[in-house]
Amino acid sequence: MARFYVLRGKKVFWNLVLIVVVVLALVYVFRGDDELGPQEAITTEDISTSDLVLVEPVTVRAIPTKFSEYKLERERIRSRQIELMQEAVYNTQFPAAQKTEAQGQLHNLIERMSRETEIENLLKAKGYLDGLVILDKEAITVVVPVTLTREEAAKIGELVQRMTGIGLDAITIVDELIGI
């Protein structure tokens, strides 16, 4: 008698994605050397002392920019805000009206965070790696660390308007900030 397991919802999708990723990783790691093509062996006779170059070790590390520092600080502050709102929502001592208000604020904050991140990722995809988006209730500020042409600024404005529904008059685009 065979047993069947029924998985429902998002778990099935993520389990399948995980299985596919693991299988692809295993195929990549354990693929045969014959797929790499013919290789010639190099002997010490092929190398002369004039071909040797002394290489100094190099340490590579990410240099935090003002934008990334701002994003980290923004993330810390928002995490604390979310914590406080969740405490209010789950605390049995708070009145129902305050819990409802905290839930609304929490929902708005999370929605704002996801929109900012989504727009920042789209800017990154367009080549503006350190783009920064600050979304207020009625306005948006976009900061990019390059000089923009009018056409580029218009494209960014249209992208932000399409993503948020906020009018172009409420979108501010700041480019190439020196000294931030």
C-alpha positions, 0 to 999 in steps of 0.5 A: 500500500503506497502512502501519499503526502499532500502538501498545500499552499506556499510550502509546496512551491518553496520545497520544489524550488529548494529541490530544483536548486539543490539538484542544479547545484549537484549537477554543477559540482559533479559534472564531468571534466569532459564537458570542459573540453580538451586541456593541455598539461603545462610542464615546468619546461614550458615556463621560463624564469622570465615568465614569472611575475611576483604578485603582491597580495591584495585585500578587497573589501567593500567600502561603505558609502553614505547611501549604504550607511543611511540604508542601514540606519533606516533599517535599524530605526524601522526594525525598532518601530516594527518591534514597538508596534508589534508589542502594542498589537500583541499586548493584552493590556492595550485597548482595542482602539490602540491595537487597531491603530498600531496594526494600521501603522504597522501595515503602512510602514511595511507597505512603505518599506516594500515599495521603497525597496522595490523602487531601489531594486528597479533603479539598481537594475537600471544601473543606479547601484546606490539609488535611494528612495525616501517615500513619505505619505504624499511625496517621494524623494529619489537620490542617485549618485550620478549626474542625470540628463533630463531624459534619464530623470524623466524616465526615473520619474515615470518609473516611480509614478508608475510604481506608486501612483503619486503624481510627478509634481510630488516626486523629487529627483536629486542627482550627484550629491557631493558631500553627502 
